[in-house]
Amino acid sequence: MEYDNDVSAADVILDSVYVNGETRQAENMELNTATYGAGRCGGGSLPEIMRCNGVCGVVSYS
């Protein structure tokens, strides 16, 4: 999932998504650049709240 936060007070809470017959929990994704922590975007852990522009998902190697 990709999120474009164009309003400072607009955050997205992503609990899970259902893809190809499988439930994927946001807090278990390999990549989450939309978190906020340590004073910067991308600096947080892997929570469900997307506060910054970024992506939450599985790293794709192609």
PDBQT receptor file of N, H, CA, C and O in Angstrom, charges set to zero:
ATOM      1  N   MET A   1       0.849  -1.164   0.000  1.00  0.00    +0.000 N 
ATOM      2  CA  MET A   1       0.000   0.000   0.000  1.00  0.00    +0.000 C 
ATOM      3  C   MET A   1       0.895   1.228   0.000  1.00  0.00    +0.000 C 
ATOM      4  O   MET A   1       1.904   1.275   0.704  1.00  0.00    +0.000 OA
ATOM      5  N   GLU A   2       0.526   2.202  -0.780  1.00  0.00    +0.000 N 
ATOM      6  H   GLU A   2      -0.293   2.164  -1.353  1.00  0.00    +0.000 HD
ATOM      7  CA  GLU A   2       1.259   3.467  -0.821  1.00  0.00    +0.000 C 
ATOM      8  C   GLU A   2       0.350   4.563  -0.313  1.00  0.00    +0.000 C 
ATOM      9  O   GLU A   2      -0.844   4.580  -0.612  1.00  0.00    +0.000 OA
ATOM     10  N   TYR A   3       0.922   5.492   0.467  1.00  0.00    +0.000 N 
ATOM     11  H   TYR A   3       1.892   5.479   0.710  1.00  0.00    +0.000 HD
ATOM     12  CA  TYR A   3       0.141   6.567   1.085  1.00  0.00    +0.000 C 
ATOM     13  C   TYR A   3       0.792   7.904   0.790  1.00  0.00    +0.000 C 
ATOM     14  O   TYR A   3       1.996   8.077   0.984  1.00  0.00    +0.000 OA
ATOM     15  N   ASP A   4      -0.011   8.848   0.319  1.00  0.00    +0.000 N 
ATOM     16  H   ASP A   4      -0.989   8.707   0.161  1.00  0.00    +0.000 HD
ATOM     17  CA  ASP A   4       0.455  10.209   0.066  1.00  0.00    +0.000 C 
ATOM     18  C   ASP A   4      -0.254  11.124   1.053  1.00  0.00    +0.000 C 
ATOM     19  O   ASP A   4      -1.418  11.469   0.850  1.00  0.00    +0.000 OA
ATOM     20  N   ASN A   5       0.436  11.522   2.122  1.00  0.00    +0.000 N 
ATOM     21  H   ASN A   5       1.382  11.242   2.287  1.00  0.00    +0.000 HD
ATOM     22  CA  ASN A   5      -0.142  12.356   3.168  1.00  0.00    +0.000 C 
ATOM     23  C   ASN A   5       0.024  13.814   2.776  1.00  0.00    +0.000 C 
ATOM     24  O   ASN A   5       1.068  14.412   3.033  1.00  0.00    +0.000 OA
ATOM     25  N   ASP A   6      -1.000  14.390   2.155  1.00  0.00    +0.000 N 
ATOM     26  H   ASP A   6      -1.849  13.904   1.947  1.00  0.00    +0.000 HD
ATOM     27  CA  ASP A   6      -0.915  15.778   1.715  1.00  0.00    +0.000 C 
ATOM     28  C   ASP A   6      -1.560  16.750   2.705  1.00  0.00    +0.000 C 
ATOM     29  O   ASP A   6      -1.641  17.948   2.432  1.00  0.00    +0.000 OA
ATOM     30  N   VAL A   7      -2.020  16.243   3.852  1.00  0.00    +0.000 N 
ATOM     31  H   VAL A   7      -1.954  15.270   4.074  1.00  0.00    +0.000 HD
ATOM     32  CA  VAL A   7      -2.574  17.073   4.919  1.00  0.00    +0.000 C 
ATOM     33  C   VAL A   7      -1.926  16.609   6.221  1.00  0.00    +0.000 C 
ATOM     34  O   VAL A   7      -1.955  15.418   6.529  1.00  0.00    +0.000 OA
ATOM     35  N   SER A   8      -1.354  17.512   6.976  1.00  0.00    +0.000 N 
ATOM     36  H   SER A   8      -1.330  18.480   6.726  1.00  0.00    +0.000 HD
ATOM     37  CA  SER A   8      -0.550  17.128   8.136  1.00  0.00    +0.000 C 
ATOM     38  C   SER A   8      -1.316  16.335   9.195  1.00  0.00    +0.000 C 
ATOM     39  O   SER A   8      -0.716  15.508   9.883  1.00  0.00    +0.000 OA
ATOM     40  N   ALA A   9      -2.596  16.557   9.344  1.00  0.00    +0.000 N 
ATOM     41  H   ALA A   9      -3.083  17.228   8.786  1.00  0.00    +0.000 HD
ATOM     42  CA  ALA A   9      -3.350  15.860  10.389  1.00  0.00    +0.000 C 
ATOM     43  C   ALA A   9      -4.083  14.629   9.857  1.00  0.00    +0.000 C 
ATOM     44  O   ALA A   9      -4.925  14.072  10.561  1.00  0.00    +0.000 OA
ATOM     45  N   ALA A  10      -3.788  14.198   8.654  1.00  0.00    +0.000 N 
ATOM     46  H   ALA A  10      -3.103  14.650   8.082  1.00  0.00    +0.000 HD
ATOM     47  CA  ALA A  10      -4.476  13.052   8.064  1.00  0.00    +0.000 C 
ATOM     48  C   ALA A  10      -3.570  11.833   8.076  1.00  0.00    +0.000 C 
ATOM     49  O   ALA A  10      -2.658  11.723   7.257  1.00  0.00    +0.000 OA
ATOM     50  N   ASP A  11      -3.818  10.919   9.002  1.00  0.00    +0.000 N 
ATOM     51  H   ASP A  11      -4.559  11.008   9.668  1.00  0.00    +0.000 HD
ATOM     52  CA  ASP A  11      -3.056   9.684   9.088  1.00  0.00    +0.000 C 
ATOM     53  C   ASP A  11      -3.952   8.527   8.661  1.00  0.00    +0.000 C 
ATOM     54  O   ASP A  11      -5.177   8.636   8.697  1.00  0.00    +0.000 OA
ATOM     55  N   VAL A  12      -3.344   7.440   8.264  1.00  0.00    +0.000 N 
ATOM     56  H   VAL A  12      -2.348   7.352   8.235  1.00  0.00    +0.000 HD
ATOM     57  CA  VAL A  12      -4.077   6.240   7.882  1.00  0.00    +0.000 C 
ATOM     58  C   VAL A  12      -3.743   5.143   8.880  1.00  0.00    +0.000 C 
ATOM     59  O   VAL A  12      -2.579   4.934   9.221  1.00  0.00    +0.000 OA
ATOM     60  N   ILE A  13      -4.766   4.450   9.342  1.00  0.00    +0.000 N 
ATOM     61  H   ILE A  13      -5.712   4.619   9.065  1.00  0.00    +0.000 HD
ATOM     62  CA  ILE A  13      -4.549   3.282  10.182  1.00  0.00    +0.000 C 
ATOM     63  C   ILE A  13      -4.828   2.064   9.317  1.00  0.00    +0.000 C 
ATOM     64  O   ILE A  13      -5.957   1.846   8.875  1.00  0.00    +0.000 OA
ATOM     65  N   LEU A  14      -3.803   1.286   9.084  1.00  0.00    +0.000 N 
ATOM     66  H   LEU A  14      -2.887   1.464   9.443  1.00  0.00    +0.000 HD
ATOM     67  CA  LEU A  14      -3.897   0.097   8.249  1.00  0.00    +0.000 C 
ATOM     68  C   LEU A  14      -3.675  -1.111   9.137  1.00  0.00    +0.000 C 
ATOM     69  O   LEU A  14      -2.557  -1.363   9.585  1.00  0.00    +0.000 OA
ATOM     70  N   ASP A  15      -4.737  -1.857   9.393  1.00  0.00    +0.000 N 
ATOM     71  H   ASP A  15      -5.646  -1.652   9.030  1.00  0.00    +0.000 HD
ATOM     72  CA  ASP A  15      -4.624  -3.037  10.248  1.00  0.00    +0.000 C 
ATOM     73  C   ASP A  15      -4.124  -4.231   9.435  1.00  0.00    +0.000 C 
ATOM     74  O   ASP A  15      -3.128  -4.862   9.788  1.00  0.00    +0.000 OA
ATOM     75  N   SER A  16      -4.822  -4.530   8.354  1.00  0.00    +0.000 N 
ATOM     76  H   SER A  16      -5.632  -4.017   8.067  1.00  0.00    +0.000 HD
ATOM     77  CA  SER A  16      -4.442  -5.663   7.526  1.00  0.00    +0.000 C 
ATOM     78  C   SER A  16      -5.069  -5.531   6.152  1.00  0.00    +0.000 C 
ATOM     79  O   SER A  16      -6.001  -4.753   5.949  1.00  0.00    +0.000 OA
ATOM     80  N   VAL A  17      -4.548  -6.300   5.218  1.00  0.00    +0.000 N 
ATOM     81  H   VAL A  17      -3.791  -6.932   5.383  1.00  0.00    +0.000 HD
ATOM     82  CA  VAL A  17      -5.141  -6.414   3.887  1.00  0.00    +0.000 C 
ATOM     83  C   VAL A  17      -5.233  -7.894   3.553  1.00  0.00    +0.000 C 
ATOM     84  O   VAL A  17      -4.460  -8.711   4.053  1.00  0.00    +0.000 OA
ATOM     85  N   TYR A  18      -6.191  -8.221   2.699  1.00  0.00    +0.000 N 
ATOM     86  H   TYR A  18      -6.819  -7.558   2.292  1.00  0.00    +0.000 HD
ATOM     87  CA  TYR A  18      -6.400  -9.603   2.272  1.00  0.00    +0.000 C 
ATOM     88  C   TYR A  18      -5.966  -9.688   0.817  1.00  0.00    +0.000 C 
ATOM     89  O   TYR A  18      -6.581  -9.070  -0.051  1.00  0.00    +0.000 OA
ATOM     90  N   VAL A  19      -4.905 -10.453   0.541  1.00  0.00    +0.000 N 
ATOM     91  H   VAL A  19      -4.405 -10.956   1.247  1.00  0.00    +0.000 HD
ATOM     92  CA  VAL A  19      -4.329 -10.537  -0.797  1.00  0.00    +0.000 C 
ATOM     93  C   VAL A  19      -4.120 -12.000  -1.169  1.00  0.00    +0.000 C 
ATOM     94  O   VAL A  19      -3.500 -12.756  -0.420  1.00  0.00    +0.000 OA
ATOM     95  N   ASN A  20      -4.637 -12.393  -2.322  1.00  0.00    +0.000 N 
ATOM     96  H   ASN A  20      -5.140 -11.779  -2.930  1.00  0.00    +0.000 HD
ATOM     97  CA  ASN A  20      -4.442 -13.759  -2.829  1.00  0.00    +0.000 C 
ATOM     98  C   ASN A  20      -4.752 -14.835  -1.792  1.00  0.00    +0.000 C 
ATOM     99  O   ASN A  20      -4.006 -15.803  -1.646  1.00  0.00    +0.000 OA
ATOM    100  N   GLY A  21      -5.857 -14.655  -1.075  1.00  0.00    +0.000 N 
ATOM    101  H   GLY A  21      -6.463 -13.868  -1.194  1.00  0.00    +0.000 HD
ATOM    102  CA  GLY A  21      -6.288 -15.641  -0.102  1.00  0.00    +0.000 C 
ATOM    103  C   GLY A  21      -5.529 -15.636   1.213  1.00  0.00    +0.000 C 
ATOM    104  O   GLY A  21      -5.651 -16.564   2.012  1.00  0.00    +0.000 OA
ATOM    105  N   GLU A  22      -4.744 -14.587   1.437  1.00  0.00    +0.000 N 
ATOM    106  H   GLU A  22      -4.645 -13.833   0.788  1.00  0.00    +0.000 HD
ATOM    107  CA  GLU A  22      -3.906 -14.504   2.635  1.00  0.00    +0.000 C 
ATOM    108  C   GLU A  22      -4.097 -13.151   3.308  1.00  0.00    +0.000 C 
ATOM    109  O   GLU A  22      -4.076 -12.115   2.643  1.00  0.00    +0.000 OA
ATOM    110  N   THR A  23      -4.284 -13.159   4.637  1.00  0.00    +0.000 N 
ATOM    111  H   THR A  23      -4.301 -14.000   5.177  1.00  0.00    +0.000 HD
ATOM    112  CA  THR A  23      -4.369 -11.910   5.392  1.00  0.00    +0.000 C 
ATOM    113  C   THR A  23      -2.960 -11.481   5.766  1.00  0.00    +0.000 C 
ATOM    114  O   THR A  23      -2.191 -12.256   6.335  1.00  0.00    +0.000 OA
ATOM    115  N   ARG A  24      -2.637 -10.250   5.444  1.00  0.00    +0.000 N 
ATOM    116  H   ARG A  24      -3.261  -9.621   4.982  1.00  0.00    +0.000 HD
ATOM    117  CA  ARG A  24      -1.310  -9.711   5.752  1.00  0.00    +0.000 C 
ATOM    118  C   ARG A  24      -1.465  -8.567   6.749  1.00  0.00    +0.000 C 
ATOM    119  O   ARG A  24      -2.147  -7.581   6.474  1.00  0.00    +0.000 OA
ATOM    120  N   GLN A  25      -0.830  -8.708   7.902  1.00  0.00    +0.000 N 
ATOM    121  H   GLN A  25      -0.275  -9.510   8.125  1.00  0.00    +0.000 HD
ATOM    122  CA  GLN A  25      -0.902  -7.720   8.970  1.00  0.00    +0.000 C 
ATOM    123  C   GLN A  25       0.114  -6.607   8.716  1.00  0.00    +0.000 C 
ATOM    124  O   GLN A  25       1.268  -6.877   8.384  1.00  0.00    +0.000 OA
ATOM    125  N   ALA A  26      -0.316  -5.372   8.871  1.00  0.00    +0.000 N 
ATOM    126  H   ALA A  26      -1.253  -5.152   9.140  1.00  0.00    +0.000 HD
ATOM    127  CA  ALA A  26       0.558  -4.221   8.613  1.00  0.00    +0.000 C 
ATOM    128  C   ALA A  26       1.802  -4.236   9.498  1.00  0.00    +0.000 C 
ATOM    129  O   ALA A  26       2.890  -3.886   9.041  1.00  0.00    +0.000 OA
ATOM    130  N   GLU A  27       1.650  -4.635  10.748  1.00  0.00    +0.000 N 
ATOM    131  H   GLU A  27       0.766  -4.919  11.119  1.00  0.00    +0.000 HD
ATOM    132  CA  GLU A  27       2.793  -4.608  11.659  1.00  0.00    +0.000 C 
ATOM    133  C   GLU A  27       3.822  -5.697  11.348  1.00  0.00    +0.000 C 
ATOM    134  O   GLU A  27       4.910  -5.698  11.924  1.00  0.00    +0.000 OA
ATOM    135  N   ASN A  28       3.494  -6.617  10.448  1.00  0.00    +0.000 N 
ATOM    136  H   ASN A  28       2.611  -6.616   9.980  1.00  0.00    +0.000 HD
ATOM    137  CA  ASN A  28       4.418  -7.687  10.081  1.00  0.00    +0.000 C 
ATOM    138  C   ASN A  28       5.059  -7.492   8.713  1.00  0.00    +0.000 C 
ATOM    139  O   ASN A  28       5.760  -8.385   8.237  1.00  0.00    +0.000 OA
ATOM    140  N   MET A  29       4.838  -6.354   8.071  1.00  0.00    +0.000 N 
ATOM    141  H   MET A  29       4.269  -5.629   8.457  1.00  0.00    +0.000 HD
ATOM    142  CA  MET A  29       5.406  -6.127   6.744  1.00  0.00    +0.000 C 
ATOM    143  C   MET A  29       6.911  -5.885   6.830  1.00  0.00    +0.000 C 
ATOM    144  O   MET A  29       7.406  -5.351   7.822  1.00  0.00    +0.000 OA
ATOM    145  N   GLU A  30       7.621  -6.276   5.797  1.00  0.00    +0.000 N 
ATOM    146  H   GLU A  30       7.219  -6.710   4.991  1.00  0.00    +0.000 HD
ATOM    147  CA  GLU A  30       9.074  -6.117   5.747  1.00  0.00    +0.000 C 
ATOM    148  C   GLU A  30       9.497  -4.658   5.623  1.00  0.00    +0.000 C 
ATOM    149  O   GLU A  30      10.597  -4.291   6.036  1.00  0.00    +0.000 OA
ATOM    150  N   LEU A  31       8.631  -3.832   5.059  1.00  0.00    +0.000 N 
ATOM    151  H   LEU A  31       7.737  -4.130   4.724  1.00  0.00    +0.000 HD
ATOM    152  CA  LEU A  31       8.977  -2.446   4.754  1.00  0.00    +0.000 C 
ATOM    153  C   LEU A  31       7.843  -1.528   5.171  1.00  0.00    +0.000 C 
ATOM    154  O   LEU A  31       6.685  -1.780   4.840  1.00  0.00    +0.000 OA
ATOM    155  N   ASN A  32       8.165  -0.468   5.891  1.00  0.00    +0.000 N 
ATOM    156  H   ASN A  32       9.106  -0.262   6.160  1.00  0.00    +0.000 HD
ATOM    157  CA  ASN A  32       7.174   0.562   6.212  1.00  0.00    +0.000 C 
ATOM    158  C   ASN A  32       7.904   1.893   6.316  1.00  0.00    +0.000 C 
ATOM    159  O   ASN A  32       8.498   2.204   7.349  1.00  0.00    +0.000 OA
ATOM    160  N   THR A  33       7.858   2.674   5.249  1.00  0.00    +0.000 N 
ATOM    161  H   THR A  33       7.376   2.421   4.410  1.00  0.00    +0.000 HD
ATOM    162  CA  THR A  33       8.518   3.978   5.231  1.00  0.00    +0.000 C 
ATOM    163  C   THR A  33       7.568   5.101   5.616  1.00  0.00    +0.000 C 
ATOM    164  O   THR A  33       7.963   6.267   5.620  1.00  0.00    +0.000 OA
ATOM    165  N   ALA A  34       6.317   4.767   5.942  1.00  0.00    +0.000 N 
ATOM    166  H   ALA A  34       5.996   3.820   5.939  1.00  0.00    +0.000 HD
ATOM    167  CA  ALA A  34       5.310   5.779   6.255  1.00  0.00    +0.000 C 
ATOM    168  C   ALA A  34       5.156   6.019   7.756  1.00  0.00    +0.000 C 
ATOM    169  O   ALA A  34       4.261   6.756   8.170  1.00  0.00    +0.000 OA
ATOM    170  N   THR A  35       6.001   5.418   8.567  1.00  0.00    +0.000 N 
ATOM    171  H   THR A  35       6.728   4.819   8.230  1.00  0.00    +0.000 HD
ATOM    172  CA  THR A  35       5.939   5.620  10.008  1.00  0.00    +0.000 C 
ATOM    173  C   THR A  35       6.694   6.892  10.401  1.00  0.00    +0.000 C 
ATOM    174  O   THR A  35       7.477   7.431   9.619  1.00  0.00    +0.000 OA
ATOM    175  N   TYR A  36       6.448   7.353  11.605  1.00  0.00    +0.000 N 
ATOM    176  H   TYR A  36       5.812   6.916  12.240  1.00  0.00    +0.000 HD
ATOM    177  CA  TYR A  36       7.171   8.510  12.124  1.00  0.00    +0.000 C 
ATOM    178  C   TYR A  36       7.739   8.142  13.483  1.00  0.00    +0.000 C 
ATOM    179  O   TYR A  36       7.018   7.664  14.359  1.00  0.00    +0.000 OA
ATOM    180  N   GLY A  37       9.015   8.364  13.653  1.00  0.00    +0.000 N 
ATOM    181  H   GLY A  37       9.601   8.753  12.941  1.00  0.00    +0.000 HD
ATOM    182  CA  GLY A  37       9.669   8.088  14.926  1.00  0.00    +0.000 C 
ATOM    183  C   GLY A  37      11.078   8.627  14.906  1.00  0.00    +0.000 C 
ATOM    184  O   GLY A  37      11.614   8.908  13.834  1.00  0.00    +0.000 OA
ATOM    185  N   ALA A  38      11.680   8.776  16.044  1.00  0.00    +0.000 N 
ATOM    186  H   ALA A  38      11.244   8.548  16.915  1.00  0.00    +0.000 HD
ATOM    187  CA  ALA A  38      13.039   9.314  16.165  1.00  0.00    +0.000 C 
ATOM    188  C   ALA A  38      13.155  10.670  15.467  1.00  0.00    +0.000 C 
ATOM    189  O   ALA A  38      14.218  11.034  14.966  1.00  0.00    +0.000 OA
ATOM    190  N   GLY A  39      12.030  11.417  15.442  1.00  0.00    +0.000 N 
ATOM    191  H   GLY A  39      11.166  11.121  15.848  1.00  0.00    +0.000 HD
ATOM    192  CA  GLY A  39      12.043  12.759  14.871  1.00  0.00    +0.000 C 
ATOM    193  C   GLY A  39      12.035  12.847  13.361  1.00  0.00    +0.000 C 
ATOM    194  O   GLY A  39      12.310  13.908  12.802  1.00  0.00    +0.000 OA
ATOM    195  N   ARG A  40      11.716  11.723  12.677  1.00  0.00    +0.000 N 
ATOM    196  H   ARG A  40      11.492  10.861  13.131  1.00  0.00    +0.000 HD
ATOM    197  CA  ARG A  40      11.720  11.770  11.210  1.00  0.00    +0.000 C 
ATOM    198  C   ARG A  40      10.788  10.719  10.627  1.00  0.00    +0.000 C 
ATOM    199  O   ARG A  40      10.455   9.732  11.282  1.00  0.00    +0.000 OA
ATOM    200  N   CYS A  41      10.377  10.943   9.403  1.00  0.00    +0.000 N 
ATOM    201  H   CYS A  41      10.647  11.745   8.871  1.00  0.00    +0.000 HD
ATOM    202  CA  CYS A  41       9.591   9.953   8.673  1.00  0.00    +0.000 C 
ATOM    203  C   CYS A  41      10.487   8.764   8.347  1.00  0.00    +0.000 C 
ATOM    204  O   CYS A  41      11.661   8.930   8.017  1.00  0.00    +0.000 OA
ATOM    205  N   GLY A  42       9.920   7.561   8.442  1.00  0.00    +0.000 N 
ATOM    206  H   GLY A  42       8.966   7.426   8.710  1.00  0.00    +0.000 HD
ATOM    207  CA  GLY A  42      10.684   6.356   8.185  1.00  0.00    +0.000 C 
ATOM    208  C   GLY A  42      11.526   5.917   9.365  1.00  0.00    +0.000 C 
ATOM    209  O   GLY A  42      12.239   4.918   9.280  1.00  0.00    +0.000 OA
ATOM    210  N   GLY A  43      11.454   6.654  10.470  1.00  0.00    +0.000 N 
ATOM    211  H   GLY A  43      10.875   7.466  10.539  1.00  0.00    +0.000 HD
ATOM    212  CA  GLY A  43      12.295   6.341  11.620  1.00  0.00    +0.000 C 
ATOM    213  C   GLY A  43      11.613   5.519  12.678  1.00  0.00    +0.000 C 
ATOM    214  O   GLY A  43      12.230   5.166  13.682  1.00  0.00    +0.000 OA
ATOM    215  N   GLY A  44      10.351   5.208  12.475  1.00  0.00    +0.000 N 
ATOM    216  H   GLY A  44       9.850   5.495  11.659  1.00  0.00    +0.000 HD
ATOM    217  CA  GLY A  44       9.618   4.474  13.501  1.00  0.00    +0.000 C 
ATOM    218  C   GLY A  44       9.726   2.976  13.335  1.00  0.00    +0.000 C 
ATOM    219  O   GLY A  44      10.401   2.472  12.438  1.00  0.00    +0.000 OA
ATOM    220  N   SER A  45       9.049   2.283  14.217  1.00  0.00    +0.000 N 
ATOM    221  H   SER A  45       8.501   2.692  14.946  1.00  0.00    +0.000 HD
ATOM    222  CA  SER A  45       8.987   0.833  14.105  1.00  0.00    +0.000 C 
ATOM    223  C   SER A  45       7.967   0.484  13.028  1.00  0.00    +0.000 C 
ATOM    224  O   SER A  45       7.744   1.283  12.118  1.00  0.00    +0.000 OA
ATOM    225  N   LEU A  46       7.356  -0.660  13.106  1.00  0.00    +0.000 N 
ATOM    226  H   LEU A  46       7.537  -1.309  13.845  1.00  0.00    +0.000 HD
ATOM    227  CA  LEU A  46       6.421  -1.072  12.068  1.00  0.00    +0.000 C 
ATOM    228  C   LEU A  46       4.979  -1.086  12.566  1.00  0.00    +0.000 C 
ATOM    229  O   LEU A  46       4.336  -2.135  12.550  1.00  0.00    +0.000 OA
ATOM    230  N   PRO A  47       4.459   0.061  13.009  1.00  0.00    +0.000 N 
ATOM    231  CA  PRO A  47       3.093   0.088  13.512  1.00  0.00    +0.000 C 
ATOM    232  C   PRO A  47       2.077   0.149  12.377  1.00  0.00    +0.000 C 
ATOM    233  O   PRO A  47       2.428   0.165  11.197  1.00  0.00    +0.000 OA
ATOM    234  N   GLU A  48       0.834   0.182  12.764  1.00  0.00    +0.000 N 
ATOM    235  H   GLU A  48       0.549   0.169  13.722  1.00  0.00    +0.000 HD
ATOM    236  CA  GLU A  48      -0.262   0.232  11.805  1.00  0.00    +0.000 C 
ATOM    237  C   GLU A  48      -0.567   1.647  11.326  1.00  0.00    +0.000 C 
ATOM    238  O   GLU A  48      -1.313   1.811  10.361  1.00  0.00    +0.000 OA
ATOM    239  N   ILE A  49      -0.017   2.669  11.967  1.00  0.00    +0.000 N 
ATOM    240  H   ILE A  49       0.589   2.536  12.751  1.00  0.00    +0.000 HD
ATOM    241  CA  ILE A  49      -0.354   4.052  11.626  1.00  0.00    +0.000 C 
ATOM    242  C   ILE A  49       0.646   4.603  10.618  1.00  0.00    +0.000 C 
ATOM    243  O   ILE A  49       1.850   4.647  10.870  1.00  0.00    +0.000 OA
ATOM    244  N   MET A  50       0.118   5.021   9.469  1.00  0.00    +0.000 N 
ATOM    245  H   MET A  50      -0.860   4.985   9.264  1.00  0.00    +0.000 HD
ATOM    246  CA  MET A  50       0.943   5.622   8.424  1.00  0.00    +0.000 C 
ATOM    247  C   MET A  50       0.814   7.137   8.564  1.00  0.00    +0.000 C 
ATOM    248  O   MET A  50      -0.232   7.697   8.238  1.00  0.00    +0.000 OA
ATOM    249  N   ARG A  51       1.843   7.793   9.035  1.00  0.00    +0.000 N 
ATOM    250  H   ARG A  51       2.693   7.337   9.300  1.00  0.00    +0.000 HD
ATOM    251  CA  ARG A  51       1.813   9.232   9.307  1.00  0.00    +0.000 C 
ATOM    252  C   ARG A  51       2.497  10.065   8.231  1.00  0.00    +0.000 C 
ATOM    253  O   ARG A  51       2.267  11.271   8.145  1.00  0.00    +0.000 OA
ATOM    254  N   CYS A  52       3.318   9.450   7.426  1.00  0.00    +0.000 N 
ATOM    255  H   CYS A  52       3.505   8.470   7.496  1.00  0.00    +0.000 HD
ATOM    256  CA  CYS A  52       4.113  10.167   6.421  1.00  0.00    +0.000 C 
ATOM    257  C   CYS A  52       3.870   9.571   5.042  1.00  0.00    +0.000 C 
ATOM    258  O   CYS A  52       3.320   8.477   4.913  1.00  0.00    +0.000 OA
ATOM    259  N   ASN A  53       4.286  10.306   4.015  1.00  0.00    +0.000 N 
ATOM    260  H   ASN A  53       4.733  11.195   4.120  1.00  0.00    +0.000 HD
ATOM    261  CA  ASN A  53       4.279   9.720   2.680  1.00  0.00    +0.000 C 
ATOM    262  C   ASN A  53       5.135   8.473   2.721  1.00  0.00    +0.000 C 
ATOM    263  O   ASN A  53       6.195   8.480   3.346  1.00  0.00    +0.000 OA
ATOM    264  N   GLY A  54       4.715   7.423   2.085  1.00  0.00    +0.000 N 
ATOM    265  H   GLY A  54       3.854   7.417   1.577  1.00  0.00    +0.000 HD
ATOM    266  CA  GLY A  54       5.536   6.229   2.070  1.00  0.00    +0.000 C 
ATOM    267  C   GLY A  54       4.755   4.993   1.697  1.00  0.00    +0.000 C 
ATOM    268  O   GLY A  54       3.615   5.068   1.238  1.00  0.00    +0.000 OA
ATOM    269  N   VAL A  55       5.389   3.853   1.903  1.00  0.00    +0.000 N 
ATOM    270  H   VAL A  55       6.315   3.793   2.276  1.00  0.00    +0.000 HD
ATOM    271  CA  VAL A  55       4.798   2.572   1.549  1.00  0.00    +0.000 C 
ATOM    272  C   VAL A  55       4.850   1.622   2.739  1.00  0.00    +0.000 C 
ATOM    273  O   VAL A  55       5.681   1.757   3.637  1.00  0.00    +0.000 OA
ATOM    274  N   CYS A  56       3.950   0.674   2.715  1.00  0.00    +0.000 N 
ATOM    275  H   CYS A  56       3.275   0.564   1.985  1.00  0.00    +0.000 HD
ATOM    276  CA  CYS A  56       3.903  -0.402   3.694  1.00  0.00    +0.000 C 
ATOM    277  C   CYS A  56       3.681  -1.668   2.904  1.00  0.00    +0.000 C 
ATOM    278  O   CYS A  56       2.654  -1.809   2.239  1.00  0.00    +0.000 OA
ATOM    279  N   GLY A  57       4.613  -2.585   2.962  1.00  0.00    +0.000 N 
ATOM    280  H   GLY A  57       5.447  -2.470   3.502  1.00  0.00    +0.000 HD
ATOM    281  CA  GLY A  57       4.432  -3.809   2.195  1.00  0.00    +0.000 C 
ATOM    282  C   GLY A  57       5.613  -4.735   2.282  1.00  0.00    +0.000 C 
ATOM    283  O   GLY A  57       6.465  -4.626   3.164  1.00  0.00    +0.000 OA
ATOM    284  N   VAL A  58       5.638  -5.653   1.337  1.00  0.00    +0.000 N 
ATOM    285  H   VAL A  58       4.947  -5.741   0.620  1.00  0.00    +0.000 HD
ATOM    286  CA  VAL A  58       6.694  -6.643   1.240  1.00  0.00    +0.000 C 
ATOM    287  C   VAL A  58       7.704  -6.158   0.219  1.00  0.00    +0.000 C 
ATOM    288  O   VAL A  58       7.335  -5.626  -0.827  1.00  0.00    +0.000 OA
ATOM    289  N   VAL A  59       8.972  -6.341   0.522  1.00  0.00    +0.000 N 
ATOM    290  H   VAL A  59       9.272  -6.773   1.372  1.00  0.00    +0.000 HD
ATOM    291  CA  VAL A  59      10.028  -5.958  -0.406  1.00  0.00    +0.000 C 
ATOM    292  C   VAL A  59       9.954  -6.863  -1.612  1.00  0.00    +0.000 C 
ATOM    293  O   VAL A  59       9.904  -8.084  -1.470  1.00  0.00    +0.000 OA
ATOM    294  N   SER A  60       9.947  -6.283  -2.798  1.00  0.00    +0.000 N 
ATOM    295  H   SER A  60       9.988  -5.291  -2.913  1.00  0.00    +0.000 HD
ATOM    296  CA  SER A  60       9.877  -7.043  -4.038  1.00  0.00    +0.000 C 
ATOM    297  C   SER A  60      11.223  -7.016  -4.739  1.00  0.00    +0.000 C 
ATOM    298  O   SER A  60      11.780  -5.949  -4.991  1.00  0.00    +0.000 OA
ATOM    299  N   TYR A  61      11.726  -8.161  -5.042  1.00  0.00    +0.000 N 
ATOM    300  H   TYR A  61      11.273  -9.028  -4.836  1.00  0.00    +0.000 HD
ATOM    301  CA  TYR A  61      12.993  -8.281  -5.761  1.00  0.00    +0.000 C 
ATOM    302  C   TYR A  61      12.682  -8.749  -7.177  1.00  0.00    +0.000 C 
ATOM    303  O   TYR A  61      12.357  -9.916  -7.395  1.00  0.00    +0.000 OA
ATOM    304  N   SER A  62      12.784  -7.834  -8.136  1.00  0.00    +0.000 N 
ATOM    305  H   SER A  62      13.048  -6.885  -7.958  1.00  0.00    +0.000 HD
ATOM    306  CA  SER A  62      12.502  -8.238  -9.515  1.00  0.00    +0.000 C 
ATOM    307  C   SER A  62      13.557  -7.734 -10.461  1.00  0.00    +0.000 C 
ATOM    308  O   SER A  62      13.477  -7.983 -11.664  1.00  0.00    +0.000 OA
TER     309      SER A  62
